[in-house]
Amino acid sequence: MNVRSLSVSLAQIAPVLGNVRRNLEKHLDWIEESARDSDLIVFPELSLTGYTLWDLVPDVAIHPHDPDDPVMGALRRASQQHHIDVVVGFVEEDERHRFYIASAYVHDGQILHIHRKVYLPTYGLFQEGRDFARGDRVRAFDAPWARTGILICEDFWHASPPYLLWLDGADVLIHHSASPGRGLTGKGKLDSSRFVEEVNQTYAALFTTFVLHCNRAGIEDGINFWGGSAIYGPDGSLIAQAPYFQEHRLHAVLDLRELRRVRERLPLLRDERVELTLRELQRIREKEN
């Protein structure tokens, strides 16, 4: 791949809980609008369904690889018609009727990659483990612009998934979430937003990658989602950020040549010792067993 730039939109929307039809219509509208200036549009976690689903999970699930699935079929056609790649969040049902929080990357009418959420928070107000199965893969894939990885919310609160994507060749990390607002820092900022923003910026700098974080907005079932979607460069710099709480389309053009410039100056990828990591992980696992 020798693409020099990527024009991206982060669609910080407020989905309607459980109403896949209305949410799909909003997706199609935002895709059409973003196609005027963007190569890629990223929607938040569970953008087609809303977050606090509980017993609605089986009713909103889709089969993304089924050519007759009307929801994914409409998104694939929109991607092809408007010449724009799409990352969308949804509930996936597999052939044995297990349900996953999932994301799909759609290019030119085809699904290039699906990521199933690996880490399901089941504590405090989060009860994902009650209704969803855990994903068991963390893989990068070749998008038209750069090798890319997708993680969903708590996946990127753990150090191992972005590290694995980095080692698997990802130069662009797409993180999307349905992160609620919690706590105050004493500086007029939510504690939850501060934490997520610092984590994303840290991964961008440590792994010398672009990080695209799309978080949802709106109030749902008494929970306020803070938005604040952001894009970071491979040196950890903030390129662009959306406002908090409200729906917004954040647009930026990424200079992919920054990857080379940063890695010439900071060769962390060159000097990473994978064999040492594997050896020590095996030692720790054997010790625990």
C-alpha positions as CSV (number, residue, x, y, z in Angstrom):
1,M,0.0,0.0,0.0
2,N,1.3,3.4,-0.9
3,V,-1.6,5.7,0.2
4,R,-0.4,9.0,1.5
5,S,-3.5,10.3,3.2
6,L,-6.8,9.2,4.8
7,S,-9.8,11.4,5.1
8,V,-11.9,10.2,8.0
9,S,-15.2,11.0,9.7
10,L,-16.2,9.9,13.2
11,A,-20.0,9.8,13.5
12,Q,-20.7,10.6,17.1
13,I,-24.4,9.6,17.0
14,A,-27.1,8.9,19.6
15,P,-28.8,5.7,18.6
16,V,-32.4,4.9,19.5
17,L,-32.5,2.0,21.9
18,G,-33.6,-1.2,20.2
19,N,-34.8,0.5,17.0
20,V,-32.5,-0.9,14.3
21,R,-34.6,0.5,11.4
22,R,-34.4,4.1,12.6
23,N,-30.7,3.7,13.5
24,L,-30.0,2.2,10.0
25,E,-31.7,5.2,8.4
26,K,-29.5,7.5,10.4
27,H,-26.4,5.5,9.4
28,L,-27.3,5.8,5.7
29,D,-27.9,9.6,6.0
30,W,-24.5,10.1,7.7
31,I,-22.8,7.9,5.2
32,E,-24.2,9.8,2.3
33,E,-23.1,13.2,3.9
34,S,-19.7,12.0,4.8
35,A,-19.0,10.6,1.4
36,R,-18.6,14.2,0.1
37,D,-15.3,14.6,2.0
38,S,-14.3,11.3,3.6
39,D,-12.8,7.9,2.6
40,L,-13.9,6.3,5.9
41,I,-16.7,6.8,8.4
42,V,-16.6,5.2,11.9
43,F,-19.7,4.8,14.0
44,P,-19.7,4.0,17.8
45,E,-20.1,0.7,19.6
46,L,-23.5,-0.8,19.1
47,S,-24.4,2.1,16.8
48,L,-27.2,0.1,15.2
49,T,-28.9,-0.9,18.4
50,G,-28.2,1.3,21.4
51,Y,-26.3,0.0,24.5
52,T,-28.7,-1.0,27.4
53,L,-30.3,-3.8,25.5
54,W,-30.9,-6.5,28.1
55,D,-33.7,-8.7,26.9
56,L,-33.8,-7.0,23.5
57,V,-30.5,-8.7,22.4
58,P,-32.0,-11.5,20.4
59,D,-34.5,-9.1,18.7
60,V,-31.8,-6.8,17.4
61,A,-29.2,-9.3,16.4
62,I,-28.1,-9.6,12.8
63,H,-26.2,-12.2,10.7
64,P,-23.6,-10.0,8.9
65,H,-22.4,-12.7,6.5
66,D,-25.9,-13.7,5.3
67,P,-26.2,-12.1,1.9
68,D,-30.0,-11.7,2.5
69,D,-29.5,-9.8,5.8
70,P,-31.4,-6.6,5.1
71,V,-29.4,-4.4,7.6
72,M,-25.9,-5.3,6.6
73,G,-27.0,-5.5,3.0
74,A,-28.1,-1.9,3.1
75,L,-24.8,-0.8,4.6
76,R,-22.8,-2.8,2.0
77,R,-24.8,-1.2,-0.8
78,A,-24.3,2.3,0.7
79,S,-20.5,1.7,1.0
80,Q,-20.4,0.7,-2.7
81,Q,-22.7,3.4,-4.0
82,H,-21.0,6.3,-2.2
83,H,-17.4,5.0,-2.4
84,I,-16.8,5.2,1.3
85,D,-15.6,2.6,3.9
86,V,-17.8,2.1,6.9
87,V,-17.1,0.8,10.5
88,V,-20.4,0.0,12.2
89,G,-21.3,-1.5,15.7
90,F,-24.0,-4.1,16.1
91,V,-25.1,-7.3,17.8
92,E,-24.0,-10.4,15.9
93,E,-25.7,-13.8,16.1
94,D,-23.6,-16.8,15.1
95,E,-24.9,-20.0,13.6
96,R,-25.3,-21.6,17.1
97,H,-27.3,-18.6,18.4
98,R,-24.6,-17.0,20.5
99,F,-24.6,-13.2,20.6
100,Y,-21.6,-10.9,20.4
101,I,-20.9,-7.2,20.6
102,A,-19.3,-6.8,17.2
103,S,-17.9,-4.3,14.7
104,A,-17.7,-4.7,10.9
105,Y,-15.4,-2.9,8.5
106,V,-17.1,-2.6,5.1
107,H,-15.3,-1.7,1.9
108,D,-16.8,-1.4,-1.6
109,G,-19.8,-3.5,-0.6
110,Q,-17.8,-6.3,1.1
111,I,-17.1,-7.0,4.7
112,L,-13.3,-7.0,5.1
113,H,-13.2,-7.7,8.9
114,I,-15.4,-8.4,11.9
115,H,-14.2,-7.9,15.5
116,R,-16.1,-9.4,18.4
117,K,-15.6,-7.7,21.7
118,V,-13.1,-9.6,23.8
119,Y,-13.4,-8.0,27.2
120,L,-17.0,-7.7,28.5
121,P,-17.3,-5.5,31.6
122,T,-19.7,-7.1,34.1
123,Y,-19.4,-4.8,37.2
124,G,-21.0,-1.7,38.4
125,L,-23.6,-0.5,35.8
126,F,-22.1,-2.8,33.2
127,Q,-23.7,-6.2,32.7
128,E,-22.4,-7.3,29.3
129,G,-21.4,-10.8,30.5
130,R,-25.1,-11.6,31.2
131,D,-26.2,-11.5,27.6
132,F,-23.1,-11.7,25.4
133,A,-20.4,-14.2,24.5
134,R,-16.7,-13.2,24.5
135,G,-14.8,-12.8,21.3
136,D,-11.6,-14.9,21.1
137,R,-9.5,-13.2,18.4
138,V,-7.5,-10.0,18.1
139,R,-6.4,-9.6,14.5
140,A,-5.2,-6.7,12.2
141,F,-6.4,-6.6,8.6
142,D,-5.5,-4.9,5.4
143,A,-7.7,-1.9,4.7
144,P,-7.2,0.1,1.5
145,W,-5.4,2.9,3.4
146,A,-3.2,1.0,5.9
147,R,-3.1,-2.1,7.9
148,T,-5.8,-1.6,10.6
149,G,-7.1,-3.0,13.9
150,I,-10.5,-2.5,15.6
151,L,-11.2,-2.7,19.3
152,I,-14.4,-2.1,21.2
153,C,-14.5,-0.1,24.5
154,E,-13.0,-2.2,27.3
155,D,-10.9,-4.0,24.8
156,F,-8.6,-1.0,24.7
157,W,-8.6,-0.5,28.5
158,H,-6.4,-3.6,28.6
159,A,-2.8,-3.3,27.3
160,S,-2.7,-6.6,25.4
161,P,-5.2,-6.1,22.5
162,P,-3.6,-2.9,21.1
163,Y,-0.2,-4.4,21.7
164,L,-1.2,-7.5,19.7
165,L,-2.6,-5.4,16.9
166,W,0.6,-3.3,16.8
167,L,2.7,-6.5,16.5
168,D,0.3,-7.8,13.8
169,G,1.1,-4.8,11.7
170,A,-1.7,-2.3,12.5
171,D,-0.7,1.3,11.7
172,V,-4.3,2.6,12.4
173,L,-6.2,1.6,15.5
174,I,-9.9,2.2,15.4
175,H,-11.4,2.3,18.9
176,H,-15.1,2.8,19.3
177,S,-17.2,2.8,22.5
178,A,-20.4,3.5,24.3
179,S,-18.7,5.2,27.3
180,P,-21.0,6.7,29.9
181,G,-20.2,9.8,31.9
182,R,-19.1,9.1,35.5
183,G,-17.3,11.1,38.2
184,L,-15.8,14.6,38.1
185,T,-12.1,15.4,38.1
186,G,-12.5,18.7,40.0
187,K,-11.5,20.6,36.9
188,G,-14.9,20.6,35.2
189,K,-14.2,17.4,33.3
190,L,-15.7,13.9,33.7
191,D,-13.3,11.3,35.2
192,S,-14.4,8.7,32.7
193,S,-13.6,10.9,29.7
194,R,-10.2,11.9,31.2
195,F,-9.3,8.2,31.6
196,V,-10.3,7.2,28.1
197,E,-8.6,10.2,26.4
198,E,-5.4,9.5,28.3
199,V,-5.4,5.8,27.4
200,N,-6.0,6.6,23.7
201,Q,-3.2,9.2,23.6
202,T,-0.8,6.9,25.4
203,Y,-1.4,4.0,22.9
204,A,-0.9,6.4,20.0
205,A,2.5,7.5,21.4
206,L,3.7,4.1,22.7
207,F,2.8,2.2,19.5
208,T,3.5,5.1,17.1
209,T,0.1,4.6,15.4
210,F,-2.9,6.7,14.5
211,V,-5.8,6.2,17.0
212,L,-9.3,6.9,15.9
213,H,-11.7,6.9,18.9
214,C,-15.5,7.2,18.2
215,N,-17.7,7.4,21.3
216,R,-21.5,7.7,21.2
217,A,-23.5,10.6,22.6
218,G,-27.0,11.0,24.0
219,I,-29.0,9.9,27.0
220,E,-30.3,6.3,27.2
221,D,-32.1,4.6,30.1
222,G,-30.9,7.3,32.4
223,I,-27.2,7.0,31.3
224,N,-25.5,10.0,29.7
225,F,-22.9,9.1,27.1
226,W,-20.2,11.8,26.8
227,G,-19.1,11.7,23.1
228,G,-15.8,13.6,22.8
229,S,-14.6,11.4,19.9
230,A,-11.0,12.1,19.1
231,I,-8.2,11.4,16.6
232,Y,-4.5,11.1,17.7
233,G,-1.3,11.1,15.6
234,P,1.5,8.5,15.9
235,D,3.4,10.9,18.1
236,G,0.5,11.1,20.6
237,S,-0.6,14.5,19.4
238,L,-4.3,15.4,19.4
239,I,-5.4,16.0,15.8
240,A,-9.1,16.7,16.3
241,Q,-11.8,16.2,18.9
242,A,-15.6,16.4,18.8
243,P,-17.6,18.3,21.4
244,Y,-18.9,16.5,24.5
245,F,-22.5,15.0,24.8
246,Q,-24.0,16.1,21.5
247,E,-24.2,14.4,18.1
248,H,-21.4,15.5,15.8
249,R,-19.4,14.5,12.7
250,L,-15.7,14.9,13.3
251,H,-13.7,15.2,10.1
252,A,-9.9,15.1,9.7
253,V,-7.4,14.3,7.0
254,L,-4.6,12.1,8.2
255,D,-1.1,12.4,6.7
256,L,0.0,8.7,6.7
257,R,3.6,9.7,6.0
258,E,3.7,10.8,9.6
259,L,4.2,7.1,10.5
260,R,7.6,7.1,8.8
261,R,8.6,10.4,10.2
262,V,7.8,9.4,13.8
263,R,9.3,5.9,13.6
264,E,12.6,7.3,12.2
265,R,12.9,9.4,15.3
266,L,11.4,6.9,17.7
267,P,12.1,3.3,16.6
268,L,10.0,1.6,19.3
269,L,8.6,-0.9,16.8
270,R,12.1,-1.8,15.5
271,D,13.4,-2.5,18.9
272,E,10.4,-4.4,20.3
273,R,11.5,-7.9,21.6
274,V,8.7,-10.2,20.9
275,E,10.6,-13.3,21.7
276,L,11.3,-12.0,25.2
277,T,7.7,-11.2,25.7
278,L,6.6,-14.6,24.6
279,R,9.2,-16.3,26.9
280,E,8.2,-14.3,29.9
281,L,4.5,-14.8,29.3
282,Q,5.0,-18.5,29.2
283,R,7.0,-18.4,32.4
284,I,4.3,-16.4,34.2
285,R,1.5,-18.8,32.9
286,E,3.4,-21.8,34.1
287,K,4.1,-20.3,37.4
288,E,0.3,-19.5,37.9
289,N,-0.7,-23.0,36.9
